[in-house]
Amino acid sequence: MALDYTIIGQRLKKARTDKNMTQEKLAEQLDVSIAFLSRIERGNSHINLKRLTQICDILGVTEGFILNGASSKSVNYLSSEFSEVLNSVSPEKQKLIYKIAQVIKEEE
């Protein structure tokens, strides 16, 4: 699966604006230029995992949320991904997935 840096940038920008933080302030804390941060938010520049972790720590979001839009703290964690999987398989496989999920649930 290839990373979509435009979506990653949009999520980073939203996390930044949700914290009422300017690009200037975030760039200062990261010790990078405003132009570099702007390119990341537009998806024009790739971001490595070390830098992503730094940004996530400052913004108080998880790397998982930035990379795939799901937060493990969310009530709906993986629900859309799970629905996509179910919708992409045959009814027979849906029944099998359901039975496996039931067995896992009963083990709790």
KARA-V250546 format. One record per residue. RES is the residue in three letters. SS is DSSP state (hx for helix, st for strand, lp for the rest). PSI is psi as a letter, one per 30 degrees, with the letter a starting at -180 (* if undefined). D_LAST is the distance of its C-alpha to the last C-alpha in whole Angstrom. Layout:
# KARA-V250546
res/ss/psi/d_last
RES/SS/PSI/D_LAST
RES/SS/PSI/D_LAST
This chain:
# KARA-V250546
res/ss/psi/d_last
MET/lp/k/32
ALA/lp/k/35
LEU/lp/k/35
ASP/lp/j/36
TYR/hx/f/38
THR/hx/e/39
ILE/hx/e/36
ILE/hx/e/35
GLY/hx/e/38
GLN/hx/e/38
ARG/hx/e/34
LEU/hx/e/36
LYS/hx/e/39
LYS/hx/e/36
ALA/hx/e/34
ARG/hx/e/38
THR/hx/e/39
ASP/hx/f/36
LYS/lp/g/37
ASN/lp/h/41
MET/lp/k/42
THR/lp/l/45
GLN/hx/e/45
GLU/hx/e/48
LYS/hx/e/46
LEU/hx/e/43
ALA/hx/e/45
GLU/hx/e/47
GLN/hx/f/44
LEU/hx/f/43
ASP/lp/h/46
VAL/lp/l/47
SER/lp/l/49
ILE/hx/e/49
ALA/hx/e/50
PHE/hx/e/47
LEU/hx/e/45
SER/hx/e/46
ARG/hx/e/46
ILE/hx/e/42
GLU/hx/f/41
ARG/hx/f/44
GLY/lp/g/42
ASN/lp/f/45
SER/lp/k/44
HIS/lp/l/41
ILE/lp/k/39
ASN/lp/l/38
LEU/hx/e/34
LYS/hx/e/36
ARG/hx/e/38
LEU/hx/e/35
THR/hx/e/33
GLN/hx/e/36
ILE/hx/e/36
CYS/hx/e/32
ASP/hx/e/33
ILE/hx/e/36
LEU/hx/f/34
GLY/lp/h/31
VAL/lp/l/29
THR/lp/l/27
GLU/hx/e/28
GLY/hx/e/25
PHE/hx/e/26
ILE/hx/e/30
LEU/hx/e/30
ASN/hx/g/27
GLY/lp/g/27
ALA/lp/k/23
SER/lp/k/22
SER/lp/f/19
LYS/lp/f/19
SER/lp/k/20
VAL/lp/e/18
ASN/lp/g/19
TYR/lp/k/19
LEU/lp/g/19
SER/hx/e/20
SER/hx/e/23
GLU/hx/e/23
PHE/hx/e/20
SER/hx/e/22
GLU/hx/e/25
VAL/hx/e/23
LEU/hx/e/23
ASN/hx/f/26
SER/lp/f/28
VAL/lp/l/27
SER/lp/l/28
PRO/hx/e/26
GLU/hx/e/26
LYS/hx/e/23
GLN/hx/e/22
LYS/hx/e/21
LEU/hx/e/19
ILE/hx/e/17
TYR/hx/e/16
LYS/hx/e/15
ILE/hx/e/13
ALA/hx/e/11
GLN/hx/e/10
VAL/hx/e/9
ILE/hx/e/7
LYS/hx/e/6
GLU/hx/f/5
GLU/lp/f/4
GLU/lp/*/0
